[in-house]
Amino acid sequence: MALKLQQLRYFLLVAETRSYHAAARLAARSQPAVSLAIRELEAYLGKALFERGRNVELTPFGREHYPRIKALIDHHE
């Protein structure tokens, strides 16, 4: 499995909105598609990026990598 830029974009949207549903709406994708992309990204990285529960929160690993991913996407766009 290869890392995809779209997975990183979805990561940022979920992190910023704290919602898979809101992130999917902003990305004009279905919520299951965004969830699957995040699960695949987490599998690629070997660690969870989000704590799932009533609220979506970044894990320590997710918080650590957020600035790097944000900079990468900002630079790319």
N, C-alpha and C positions, 0 to 999 in steps of 0.2 A: 504494500500500500504506500502511495506517495502522499506527501503533504501537499495540500491544495490551498491556494490563496483564499478561495472562498470560505474555507473552514476558519481561517484566521479572521476574516471579516465577520462571520457569524459569531465567533468568540467575542469580538469587540462589542457587537450589538447586544448580545446577551449580558455581557459584563456591564455595559452602560445602562441598559434598561432594567436589568435584574429580572428579566422575564423572557422565557422562550417564546411566548405568544406575541409579545410586543416586538421582539426581535424579528420574528417571522413576518409580522405585518410590515415592518419597515423594509425588510428585504424582499417583499412581495413573493414569499415562499410559504409553504405550509409549515406548521409547527413541527410535525413529525420529520420533515426534511431537515430543518435546522437542528433538531435533537439528534438525528442520525449523524449529521456532519460533526457535531460536537463530540459525540461518542467515538467516532472514527478518529478525530483529532486527539482525544484523550488516549485512545489505544495506541496511536502512533507515538505519542509522547511518553506513554507508560505511567501516567499519573492523572488523577482527577483534577480538573480545572475549576469545577463548581461543586459546591455542597448543595445537594438537592433536598428540598423539604418545602415547607410552606413558602419560604422566600428563597430566591436563587442568590447565593453568595459565592464569591470567589474563595477557593481554598488558598492556603498560604502559597502553594505552587502557582496558582492562577494569578495571585496578586504580584508575585515575583516576576512573572513573565508578561503581565499586562503592558508595562511601559515599553518593553522591547517589541512586542507585537504591534502596539500602536505606532511606534516610530517606523517600523517596517512598512506598515500599510500606508501611513502618511507619506513616506518617501516614495512608495510605489505609485501612489495616485498623484 
